[in-house]
Amino acid sequence: MIAQHDKPLQALREHYQQAMTEGDAAAKTCTLATVENGELSLRTLVLRELAERGPVIFINDSSPKWRALMTGGHSELLLFWPSQMRQYRLRGAWQLLEEDEMRRHWQHKPDGSKWLDHYYAQCQPQSSELADEDDLAAGIDDLRRAHTAGDIPFSPNARGLRLQVDWLEHWSASPDGLHRRYRYQRDRAGQWRHQCLVP
């Protein structure tokens, strides 16, 4: 294991890989918190990737969270892995994935998620109210019937965002209850500075 205080993002990726190897049910999810118009909103999302350049999430551009992130409001990404009793809180700037990169990711999205992106574009935006619970299934069926030619085509309203992390907080549980907690911030020179915090 590398020295966490020197390279906290590398330590984060190693802990993520450990969670994946251990089959941690939470390894493929994250919690996104945003503040818009003074209101806090939390939601669980699929963590699509956690590579050297940062964590990646997918968002449809009809979603309220898309507007919240694109207007530069406060946001935070939370990763928690029960198998390790370890938590990371991440902040930074969101970077939009280029369409060619998003198209590559599209090939690995589940079919249901692909149809939902088309539903948002052609039927109703994400988070809008359904008149009847069966309307969603009926709308997806209509989309499937209209497209019978092989692969589900890419929907341009499917967006990907990568978090360029410049602040993180790492908490890990200890059996004696004296948990460990550290905060890291990247300075203007790109170097990480860390502080030990009272847990």
Secondary structure, DSSP 8 states (H G I E B T S, - for coil): ---TTT-HHHHHHHHHHHHHHTT-TTTTEEEEEEEETTEEEEEEEE--EEETTEEEEEEETTSHHHHHHHTT--EEEEEEETTTTEEEEEEEEEEE--HHHHHHHHTTS-HHHHHHHHHHHHT--TT---SSTHHHHHHHHHHHHH--SSS----TTEEEEEEEEEEEEEEE--TTS--EEEEEEE-TTS-EEEEE---
